[in-house]
Amino acid sequence: MTVHAPSLRQEWQIGPFRKGDIIAGLLGFLVLIGLAAGVGRLFAGMGATTSLTDAYPWGIWIGFDFALIAFSGVGFTIAAVVHILHLHQFQPLLRPSILAGLFGYVAVLMLLLLDLGRPDRFYNFLLFYNMHSPLFEICWCVLLYTTVLVLEVSPDLLANLPWKWPLRLVYRLMTPVTIIGITLSTLHQSTLGTLYLNMPHRLHPLWYTPILPVLFYISSILAGLSLGIIAYKIAMAVRGQKENPAIAIGLGKGIVAVALLYLLIRVGEVIYAGELPLLLTWTPLNRLWLGEILFCSLIPIVLWATPSLRRQPWVHWVAPLSALLGVGMNRFNATLAAQSAPTSAFYSPSLLEWFSTLGIVAAGMLLWYLAVRFVMGSAVKLGYEQH
């Protein structure tokens, strides 16, 4: 008797339901909770609904914002790999990666709306120019880059129109649009680090450095390459298609180079600044700093650089997730843990902050899943793939 291994599509099903349907239902439930919490914050005000204070003006909303912007670097990173470096063997990653970047930025914009003291005036940066403000540049770059991401995912939507000229026009514009997107991403990913240069007496010395913009930019590339692998693997499972392990291994080699560069600059800066003695005392902040280095650089480098390990399927999950955890820790540490505050001050996020944050993140994940399952690949099916 011949026993056939279950297909990817069969493995993705539980009885009459797909695993994705169950996950989508759970995400939808979190979205509803988050929607209720978000509406409550907008109507009741920030003071009544959050634990933010003058001592702790930045909470988990900003932490998730900075982490999500880094993760959403997957869009410009994979676009650069495919369109600029012309490494077309990674073309299968492009659509799920750009979709992840788009919905990541949508989540960022929603979190920013909650974190504004006057959310009804979110448009003020469009009317009042402050050319000396890093936030002014970030706001414009995020808005423009989100528009670029919409253009980059538009072929799958335009392919369903009865007119084909819009699709052909978008494809002709794709290369300059991609270059503009990479430029905008370079600007705001690095400028996020520039924000911290305004607080030399508030940020812990292990995190404060004049080269923060460089570190933020490099780590966003590291996060982008890592999330690209995760998005590709999940997208293939959702669509019941067989993934190519060589794609993850190829990007993994690139991750080694980027993670090693980040490690050398980060450790070298601490040594150059004479801050190495700060690491010799075992404190909670030291452990957080070492945790960043471990997850962000050391684990990915070892797993991807060892030939016998990088061929293991589990490494294709653990290594990119480790890098994402390390980059996320970096953003949260710089935003919260490494910020000095009065000794009597303490910040514990309120339930509304948690519920609204989880709801927005779940909404981004749900939209990505639906787009991958029902929209992604429409242009390819109709023969309008870019050559």
C-alpha positions as CSV (number, residue, x, y, z in Angstrom):
1,M,0.0,0.0,0.0
2,T,1.3,3.4,-1.0
3,V,1.0,6.2,1.6
4,H,0.9,9.7,0.1
5,A,2.3,12.6,2.1
6,P,-0.4,15.3,2.6
7,S,-0.1,18.3,0.3
8,L,0.4,21.8,1.6
9,R,-3.2,22.6,1.0
10,Q,-4.3,19.6,3.0
11,E,-2.0,20.5,5.8
12,W,-3.5,24.0,5.8
13,Q,-6.9,22.6,6.5
14,I,-8.6,21.4,9.7
15,G,-11.8,19.5,8.8
16,P,-13.9,21.7,6.6
17,F,-11.9,24.8,7.7
18,R,-8.6,26.2,6.7
19,K,-6.2,27.0,9.4
20,G,-6.1,30.5,8.0
21,D,-9.9,30.9,8.5
22,I,-9.5,30.1,12.2
23,I,-6.5,32.5,12.5
24,A,-8.5,35.1,10.6
25,G,-11.4,34.7,12.9
26,L,-9.1,35.2,16.0
27,L,-7.5,38.3,14.3
28,G,-11.0,39.7,13.5
29,F,-12.0,39.3,17.2
30,L,-8.9,41.2,18.3
31,V,-9.7,43.9,15.7
32,L,-13.1,44.4,17.2
33,I,-11.7,44.7,20.7
34,G,-9.0,47.1,19.5
35,L,-11.6,49.2,17.6
36,A,-13.7,49.6,20.8
37,A,-10.6,50.5,22.8
38,G,-9.5,53.0,20.1
39,V,-12.8,54.7,20.0
40,G,-12.8,54.9,23.8
41,R,-9.4,56.6,23.7
42,L,-10.5,59.1,21.0
43,F,-13.6,60.1,22.9
44,A,-12.4,60.0,26.5
45,G,-9.0,61.6,25.9
46,M,-5.4,60.4,26.5
47,G,-5.2,61.3,30.2
48,A,-8.2,59.3,31.2
49,T,-7.4,56.2,29.2
50,T,-3.6,55.8,29.3
51,S,-0.8,55.6,31.8
52,L,1.3,58.1,30.0
53,T,2.7,61.0,32.1
54,D,5.1,63.9,31.7
55,A,7.8,61.5,33.1
56,Y,6.8,58.8,30.6
57,P,5.4,60.6,27.5
58,W,6.4,57.7,25.2
59,G,4.6,54.4,25.8
60,I,4.0,51.2,24.0
61,W,2.2,53.0,21.1
62,I,5.6,54.7,20.2
63,G,7.5,51.5,20.9
64,F,5.3,49.5,18.5
65,D,5.4,52.4,16.0
66,F,9.2,52.4,15.8
67,A,9.4,48.5,15.7
68,L,6.7,48.3,13.0
69,I,8.4,50.9,10.9
70,A,11.6,48.9,11.1
71,F,9.8,45.6,10.2
72,S,8.0,47.4,7.4
73,G,11.4,48.0,5.9
74,V,10.7,44.6,4.2
75,G,9.0,46.5,1.4
76,F,11.9,48.7,0.3
77,T,14.5,46.0,1.1
78,I,13.1,43.3,-1.0
79,A,12.2,45.8,-3.8
80,A,15.8,46.9,-3.8
81,V,17.0,43.3,-4.0
82,V,14.7,42.5,-7.0
83,H,14.5,45.7,-8.9
84,I,17.8,47.5,-8.1
85,L,20.2,44.6,-7.6
86,H,18.4,42.6,-10.3
87,L,18.4,39.4,-8.2
88,H,15.3,38.0,-9.8
89,Q,15.6,34.7,-8.1
90,F,14.0,36.4,-5.2
91,Q,11.0,37.6,-7.2
92,P,8.6,35.3,-5.4
93,L,9.2,37.3,-2.2
94,L,8.3,40.6,-3.7
95,R,4.5,40.7,-3.5
96,P,4.1,39.3,0.0
97,S,6.9,41.6,1.2
98,I,5.4,44.7,-0.3
99,L,2.0,43.8,1.1
100,A,3.6,43.4,4.5
101,G,5.3,46.7,4.2
102,L,2.0,48.5,3.2
103,F,-0.1,47.1,6.0
104,G,2.7,47.7,8.4
105,Y,2.7,51.4,7.6
106,V,-1.1,51.5,7.8
107,A,-0.8,50.1,11.3
108,V,1.8,52.7,12.1
109,L,-0.4,55.5,11.0
110,M,-3.3,54.2,13.1
111,L,-1.1,54.0,16.2
112,L,0.2,57.5,15.6
113,L,-3.4,58.7,15.4
114,L,-4.1,57.3,18.9
115,D,-0.9,58.8,20.3
116,L,-1.6,62.4,19.1
117,G,-2.9,64.7,21.8
118,R,-5.1,66.3,19.2
119,P,-5.9,63.5,16.7
120,D,-8.4,65.8,14.9
121,R,-5.4,67.8,13.8
122,F,-3.4,65.0,12.3
123,Y,-3.1,66.9,9.0
124,N,-1.2,69.9,10.5
125,F,2.1,68.8,9.2
126,L,0.7,69.3,5.7
127,L,-0.1,72.9,6.4
128,F,2.6,74.1,8.7
129,Y,6.2,73.5,7.6
130,N,9.0,73.0,10.1
131,M,12.1,72.2,8.1
132,H,14.2,71.9,11.2
133,S,12.1,69.1,12.8
134,P,13.0,65.4,12.2
135,L,9.3,64.6,12.8
136,F,8.3,66.8,9.9
137,E,10.5,64.8,7.6
138,I,9.4,61.5,9.0
139,C,5.7,62.4,8.6
140,W,6.1,63.4,5.0
141,C,8.3,60.4,4.1
142,V,5.9,57.9,5.8
143,L,3.0,59.5,3.9
144,L,4.8,59.5,0.6
145,Y,6.2,56.0,1.0
146,T,2.8,54.6,1.9
147,T,1.6,56.1,-1.4
148,V,4.5,54.4,-3.2
149,L,3.6,51.0,-1.6
150,V,0.0,51.4,-2.8
151,L,1.4,51.9,-6.3
152,E,3.6,48.9,-6.0
153,V,0.8,46.6,-5.0
154,S,-1.7,48.1,-7.5
155,P,-1.0,45.7,-10.4
156,D,-2.9,42.9,-8.6
157,L,-5.9,45.3,-8.3
158,L,-5.6,46.9,-11.8
159,A,-5.4,43.4,-13.4
160,N,-9.1,42.9,-12.6
161,L,-10.2,46.1,-14.5
162,P,-11.7,45.8,-18.0
163,W,-9.1,48.3,-19.2
164,K,-5.5,47.2,-19.4
165,W,-3.7,50.5,-20.0
166,P,-3.6,51.5,-16.3
167,L,-1.7,48.2,-15.6
168,R,0.7,48.8,-18.4
169,L,1.3,52.4,-17.2
170,V,2.0,51.3,-13.7
171,Y,4.5,48.7,-14.9
172,R,6.3,51.4,-16.9
173,L,6.5,53.5,-13.8
174,M,7.6,50.7,-11.5
175,T,11.4,51.2,-11.6
176,P,11.3,55.0,-10.9
177,V,8.6,54.4,-8.3
178,T,10.8,51.8,-6.6
179,I,13.8,54.1,-6.6
180,I,11.7,56.9,-5.0
181,G,10.4,54.4,-2.4
182,I,13.9,53.3,-1.5
183,T,15.1,56.9,-1.2
184,L,12.1,57.8,1.0
185,S,12.7,54.7,3.2
186,T,16.4,55.6,3.6
187,L,15.4,59.1,4.7
188,H,12.9,58.2,7.4
189,Q,14.4,54.9,8.6
190,S,17.6,56.8,9.5
191,T,15.8,60.0,10.8
192,L,14.0,57.9,13.4
193,G,17.4,57.5,14.9
194,T,18.0,61.3,14.6
195,L,15.0,61.8,16.9
196,Y,17.1,60.4,19.8
197,L,20.0,62.8,19.1
198,N,17.8,65.5,20.6
199,M,17.9,63.8,24.1
200,P,21.6,63.2,25.0
201,H,20.9,63.6,28.7
202,R,17.8,61.3,28.7
203,L,19.0,58.3,26.7
204,H,21.3,55.8,28.4
205,P,24.9,56.0,27.0
206,L,24.8,52.4,25.7
207,W,22.0,53.5,23.3
208,Y,22.9,57.1,22.7
209,T,25.4,57.7,19.9
210,P,25.8,60.2,17.1
211,I,25.6,57.3,14.6
212,L,22.1,56.3,15.7
213,P,20.7,57.2,12.2
214,V,23.2,54.7,10.6
215,L,22.4,52.0,13.1
216,F,18.6,52.5,12.7
217,Y,18.9,52.2,8.9
218,I,21.1,49.1,8.9
219,S,18.9,47.4,11.4
220,S,15.8,48.2,9.3
221,I,17.5,46.3,6.4
222,L,18.2,43.4,8.7
223,A,14.5,43.3,9.8
224,G,13.3,43.7,6.2
225,L,15.3,40.7,5.0
226,S,14.2,38.6,7.9
227,L,10.5,39.5,7.6
228,G,10.7,38.8,3.8
229,I,11.6,35.2,4.6
230,I,8.7,34.9,7.1
231,A,6.2,36.6,4.7
232,Y,7.3,34.3,1.8
233,K,6.9,31.1,3.8
234,I,3.5,32.0,5.2
235,A,2.3,33.3,1.8
236,M,3.2,30.0,0.1
237,A,1.4,28.0,2.8
238,V,-1.7,30.2,2.6
239,R,-1.8,29.8,-1.2
240,G,-1.1,26.1,-1.0
241,Q,2.1,26.5,-3.1
242,K,5.5,24.8,-2.5
243,E,8.2,27.1,-1.3
244,N,11.7,27.1,-2.6
245,P,14.2,26.6,0.3
246,A,17.0,28.2,-1.8
247,I,15.2,31.6,-1.5
248,A,15.4,31.6,2.3
249,I,19.0,30.4,2.2
250,G,20.0,33.1,-0.3
251,L,18.5,35.8,1.8
252,G,20.1,34.3,4.9
253,K,23.5,34.8,3.4
254,G,22.7,38.5,2.9
255,I,21.4,38.6,6.5
256,V,24.8,37.4,7.7
257,A,26.6,40.3,6.0
258,V,24.1,42.9,7.3
259,A,24.0,41.5,10.9
260,L,27.8,41.3,11.0
261,L,28.1,44.9,9.9
262,Y,25.5,46.0,12.5
263,L,27.4,44.0,15.2
264,L,30.8,45.5,14.3
265,I,29.5,49.1,14.3
266,R,27.4,48.7,17.5
267,V,30.2,47.1,19.5
268,G,32.9,49.3,17.9
269,E,31.0,52.4,18.9
270,V,30.8,51.3,22.5
271,I,34.5,50.6,22.6
272,Y,35.4,53.9,20.8
273,A,33.2,55.9,23.2
274,G,34.9,54.4,26.2
275,E,31.6,52.9,27.4
276,L,32.9,49.3,27.7
277,P,33.1,49.5,31.5
278,L,29.3,50.0,31.6
279,L,28.9,46.4,30.3
280,L,31.0,45.0,33.1
281,T,28.4,45.7,35.8
282,W,25.5,43.2,35.6
283,T,22.4,45.4,35.5
284,P,19.0,45.1,33.9
285,L,20.0,47.6,31.2
286,N,23.2,45.7,30.4
287,R,21.2,42.5,30.0
288,L,18.8,44.2,27.6
289,W,21.7,45.5,25.6
290,L,23.4,42.1,25.4
291,G,20.0,40.6,24.6
292,E,19.7,42.9,21.6
293,I,23.1,41.8,20.4
294,L,22.4,38.1,20.9
295,F,19.1,38.0,19.1
296,C,19.7,40.7,16.5
297,S,23.2,39.6,15.4
298,L,24.8,36.6,17.0
299,I,22.1,34.0,16.6
300,P,21.2,34.9,13.0
301,I,24.9,35.0,12.1
302,V,25.6,31.5,13.6
303,L,22.5,29.9,12.1
304,W,22.8,31.4,8.6
305,A,26.6,31.2,8.3
306,T,26.9,27.5,9.3
307,P,26.2,25.4,6.1
308,S,24.9,22.3,8.0
309,L,22.5,24.5,10.0
310,R,21.1,26.8,7.3
311,R,19.7,23.8,5.4
312,Q,17.6,22.8,8.4
313,P,13.9,23.9,7.9
314,W,13.6,25.1,11.6
315,V,16.5,27.6,11.0
316,H,14.4,29.3,8.3
317,W,11.9,30.2,11.1
318,V,14.2,30.6,14.1
319,A,16.9,32.8,12.5
320,P,14.6,35.5,11.0
321,L,12.4,35.5,14.1
322,S,15.5,36.0,16.2
323,A,16.6,39.0,14.1
324,L,13.1,40.5,14.3
325,L,13.0,40.1,18.1
326,G,16.4,41.7,18.4
327,V,15.4,44.7,16.3
328,G,12.1,45.0,18.1
329,M,14.0,45.0,21.5
330,N,16.3,47.7,20.2
331,R,13.3,50.0,19.4
332,F,11.5,49.3,22.7
333,N,14.7,49.7,24.7
334,A,15.5,53.0,23.1
335,T,11.9,54.2,23.5
336,L,11.2,53.0,27.1
337,A,13.8,51.0,29.1
338,A,16.8,53.2,28.3
339,Q,15.0,56.5,28.8
340,S,15.9,58.1,32.2
341,A,13.0,59.2,34.3
342,P,12.5,60.4,37.9
343,T,13.0,57.5,40.3
344,S,9.4,57.8,41.6
345,A,8.0,57.5,38.1
346,F,6.7,54.2,36.8
347,Y,5.0,53.3,33.6
348,S,2.6,50.4,33.2
349,P,0.5,50.4,30.1
350,S,-3.2,50.5,30.6
351,L,-5.5,47.8,29.3
352,L,-6.8,50.2,26.7
353,E,-3.3,50.8,25.4
354,W,-2.7,47.1,25.1
355,F,-6.1,46.3,23.6
356,S,-5.9,49.2,21.0
357,T,-2.4,48.2,20.1
358,L,-3.1,44.5,19.7
359,G,-6.3,45.4,17.6
360,I,-4.3,47.6,15.2
361,V,-1.5,45.0,14.8
362,A,-4.1,42.3,14.3
363,A,-5.9,44.4,11.6
364,G,-2.6,44.7,9.7
365,M,-2.1,41.0,9.9
366,L,-5.6,40.2,8.8
367,L,-5.5,42.6,5.8
368,W,-2.2,41.0,4.8
369,Y,-3.7,37.5,5.0
370,L,-6.8,38.4,3.0
371,A,-4.7,40.2,0.3
372,V,-2.3,37.2,0.0
373,R,-5.2,34.7,-0.2
374,F,-7.6,36.6,-2.6
375,V,-5.6,39.3,-4.4
376,M,-1.9,38.5,-4.7
377,G,-0.9,37.2,-8.1
378,S,-3.9,38.5,-10.1
379,A,-1.6,40.3,-12.6
380,V,0.6,37.1,-13.0
381,K,-2.4,34.9,-13.7
382,L,-3.6,37.2,-16.5
383,G,-0.1,37.4,-18.0
384,Y,0.8,41.0,-17.0
385,E,3.8,40.2,-15.0
386,Q,6.6,42.8,-15.4
387,H,9.6,41.7,-17.4
